[in-house]
Amino acid sequence: MTIPRLQRGEPETFSASGFQPGESVHAVIHSPQTIELASKAANSAGVVSWTFLVPESFDLGMHTAIATSDSIGDSTRAVSFEVYALTPSGGGTAPTGTGSGPVGTSSGGSTSSGGPSTLAATGANAIVVGSATAALLLLGLALRLATTVQRRKLPVR
């Protein structure tokens, strides 16, 4: 599965399938800046598609588009896409492609030349988090052992 990579201001089209023909479906792009897309009727194959421009204010990183049936409410389809930024020199590359969620597709992206692209820093450094977790576990174990040894040294009354 290839997840589309887009820059701010680029168009993104995603489709969701598995709906009943004529069923009304709405879409929401989940990001800190949520976008609600207008309801559309599924075509005769049960597919609904939307095209929107990625806002200039969108955060860099992964975003999810979710299509939900207006009538059933629980018939949901999701797809993901990534928003990235070019290097300060303006160069960079991004493949075009399609991505899919449970039953959905997404297409979009751009291609430019001139240098490497810069991905958004998302999440935490796994080595730092893992090391800190291990250190805290060892500290807790050492404190537990110390209190157990301390209790054994106390005279029993």
C-alpha positions as CSV (number, residue, x, y, z in Angstrom):
1,M,0.0,0.0,0.0
2,T,1.4,3.4,-1.0
3,I,0.3,6.3,1.1
4,P,-0.1,9.5,-0.9
5,R,2.3,12.3,0.0
6,L,1.0,15.8,-0.6
7,Q,2.2,19.4,0.0
8,R,0.0,22.1,1.4
9,G,-2.2,23.6,-1.4
10,E,-2.3,20.5,-3.5
11,P,-5.5,18.7,-4.4
12,E,-6.3,15.3,-2.9
13,T,-9.0,13.0,-4.1
14,F,-10.2,10.0,-2.1
15,S,-12.9,7.5,-2.8
16,A,-14.7,5.1,-0.4
17,S,-16.6,2.0,-1.5
18,G,-18.9,-0.5,0.0
19,F,-22.0,1.8,0.3
20,Q,-25.4,1.1,-1.1
21,P,-26.1,2.8,-4.5
22,G,-27.7,6.2,-3.8
23,E,-26.7,6.1,-0.1
24,S,-25.8,9.6,1.3
25,V,-22.3,9.7,2.6
26,H,-20.3,12.5,4.2
27,A,-16.5,12.8,4.8
28,V,-14.3,14.3,7.5
29,I,-10.6,14.9,7.2
30,H,-9.1,14.4,10.6
31,S,-6.3,16.7,11.6
32,P,-5.9,19.4,14.2
33,Q,-7.7,21.4,11.5
34,T,-10.7,19.1,10.8
35,I,-12.4,19.6,7.4
36,E,-15.9,18.4,6.9
37,L,-16.8,17.6,3.3
38,A,-20.3,17.8,1.9
39,S,-22.5,14.7,1.7
40,K,-22.7,12.9,-1.6
41,A,-24.7,10.0,-3.0
42,A,-22.9,6.8,-3.7
43,N,-22.9,5.9,-7.4
44,S,-24.4,2.6,-8.8
45,A,-21.3,0.7,-7.7
46,G,-21.6,2.1,-4.1
47,V,-18.5,4.4,-4.5
48,V,-18.3,8.0,-3.4
49,S,-15.4,10.4,-4.2
50,W,-14.3,13.8,-2.9
51,T,-11.6,16.2,-4.1
52,F,-10.3,19.0,-1.8
53,L,-7.3,21.2,-1.5
54,V,-4.9,20.5,1.4
55,P,-5.0,23.8,3.4
56,E,-1.9,25.8,3.8
57,S,-2.5,25.6,7.6
58,F,-2.5,21.8,7.7
59,D,0.0,20.2,10.1
60,L,2.8,18.2,8.5
61,G,2.5,14.4,9.0
62,M,-0.2,11.8,8.6
63,H,-3.9,12.6,8.2
64,T,-7.0,10.4,7.8
65,A,-10.1,10.9,5.7
66,I,-13.2,9.1,6.9
67,A,-16.4,8.5,4.9
68,T,-19.5,7.7,6.9
69,S,-23.0,6.8,5.8
70,D,-25.5,9.5,6.7
71,S,-28.3,7.0,7.1
72,I,-26.6,4.1,8.8
73,G,-23.9,6.1,10.6
74,D,-21.7,3.1,11.3
75,S,-20.7,2.2,7.7
76,T,-17.3,3.9,7.8
77,R,-14.4,3.8,5.3
78,A,-11.0,5.4,5.9
79,V,-7.9,6.3,4.0
80,S,-4.7,8.1,5.0
81,F,-2.4,10.6,3.3
82,E,0.7,12.4,4.4
83,V,1.4,16.2,4.2
84,Y,5.1,17.0,3.8
85,A,7.2,20.2,3.2
86,L,9.9,20.8,0.8
87,T,13.4,21.8,1.9
88,P,14.0,25.6,2.3
89,S,15.7,25.6,-1.1
90,G,12.4,24.5,-2.7
91,G,13.7,21.1,-3.9
92,G,12.2,17.8,-3.1
93,T,10.4,14.8,-4.5
94,A,7.2,13.1,-3.6
95,P,5.8,10.0,-5.4
96,T,2.3,9.9,-6.6
97,G,0.3,6.9,-5.7
98,T,-2.8,5.4,-4.2
99,G,-3.5,4.3,-0.6
100,S,-6.3,2.4,0.9
101,G,-7.9,2.0,4.2
102,P,-10.4,-0.8,5.0
103,V,-12.2,-0.1,1.7
104,G,-11.0,3.2,0.3
105,T,-8.6,4.7,-2.1
106,S,-6.7,7.9,-2.2
107,S,-4.8,9.6,-5.0
108,G,-2.8,12.7,-5.1
109,G,0.7,13.9,-4.6
110,S,3.3,15.8,-6.6
111,T,6.6,15.4,-8.2
112,S,9.2,18.1,-8.2
113,S,13.0,18.0,-8.7
114,G,15.9,19.8,-7.2
115,G,16.8,17.9,-3.9
116,P,15.5,15.7,-1.2
117,S,12.2,16.2,0.6
118,T,12.0,16.8,4.3
119,L,9.5,14.7,6.3
120,A,7.7,16.0,9.3
121,A,9.1,15.0,12.6
122,T,6.3,13.0,14.2
123,G,6.2,10.9,17.4
124,A,9.1,10.4,19.7
125,N,12.5,8.8,19.4
126,A,11.8,5.2,20.2
127,I,15.3,4.6,21.6
128,V,15.0,7.5,24.1
129,V,11.5,6.5,25.1
130,G,12.5,2.8,25.5
131,S,15.6,3.7,27.5
132,A,13.7,6.0,29.8
133,T,11.1,3.3,30.3
134,A,13.7,0.7,31.1
135,A,15.5,3.1,33.5
136,L,12.2,3.8,35.4
137,L,11.4,0.1,35.6
138,L,14.9,-0.7,37.0
139,L,14.5,2.2,39.5
140,G,11.2,0.8,40.7
141,L,12.6,-2.7,41.0
142,A,15.6,-1.3,43.0
143,L,13.3,0.6,45.4
144,R,11.1,-2.4,45.9
145,L,14.1,-4.6,46.6
146,A,15.5,-2.0,49.0
147,T,12.3,-1.7,51.0
148,T,12.0,-5.6,51.2
149,V,15.6,-5.8,52.5
150,Q,15.0,-2.9,54.9
151,R,12.0,-4.7,56.4
152,R,14.0,-7.9,56.9
153,K,16.6,-6.1,58.9
154,L,14.1,-4.5,61.3
155,P,13.7,-6.4,64.6
156,V,10.4,-8.2,65.0
157,R,8.4,-7.2,68.0
